[in-house]
């Protein structure tokens, strides 16, 4: 027969669960308070040295191009067709050296028309001067004739005054003599004033025509300069770096035709990344690697496109490369050296200790 068993209590199960929870909580707290283990690194990747106080040098590197500092761009004054190429890139040029010859019949016709208008205006000036001078001389002759008549009339009037007192002439004849004398006196005054007016107006009339000639002369000079510009010259001493035109090619006015550079002073135009650009300031020292040597310089200009211009005198250490660098842009790299606070801590690199 079955024996009835007494039911087991649940207190033991609860005690075991609570104990396990307390142990888990204590383990979690203990693990969270443990310090992280130190990472292990290889001995060859470490630099062991004494720490000292001094300047911290930050080096920023960037590629660039070594270009001449003085560049003269030669543009077309007027539209024309290239007829002949005289100079070639890389050639040393003088201010009067002819680079190329061009032609434009319209420009030449306009110059001839301007010269013709100037010649006609000069001829009109000569003609006007002759006319005004002839009119003035004619007026002087008229004044002289009226003056002679006036003198005769004045003498006759004086004689009439004497005769009228002696009653030797009639009152009618006396009045005629007096009226004739007054008329000639008035005519002499009018002719004299007319002569003065003509004399004064000669200068003003000639001045108007002379100003017109000056304007036409300026136009003719400008047109002549356009004709002369068809023979393109270097304009200054240097090296012709670019000239990409070909005979028969049409060039629009204002288009760039050639570039003349000065090989003496060079500068390095470098491209620095935006992240590193904040570490560069104007005036900082720099080292320019020209692939043939290291040249010292300094940062002189910073543009919005994060490009630094470093001036350096390649003539000192590279006297034989002036012409070669002027003929083509020479690739260089730059390392601006910025200094931090003098109280920064730093250590010596292994390659610096070897120096």
Secondary structure by P-SEA (a helix, b strand, c coil): cbbbbccccaaaaaaaaaaaaaaaaaaaaaaaaccccbbbbbcccbbbbbbbbbbbbbbbbbbbbbcccbbbbbbbcbbbbbcccccccccccccccccbbbbbaaaaaaaaaaaaaaaaaaaaaaaaaaaaaaaaaaaaaaaaaaaaaaaaaaaaaaaaaaaaaaccccaaaaaaaaaaaaaaaaaaaaaaaaaaaaaaaaaaaaaaaaaaaaaaaaaaaaaaaaaaaccccccccccccccccccccccccccccbbbbbccbbbbbccccccccccccccbbbbbccccbbbbbbbccccccbbbbbbbccccccccaaaaaaabbbbbbbbbbbbccccbbbbbccccccc
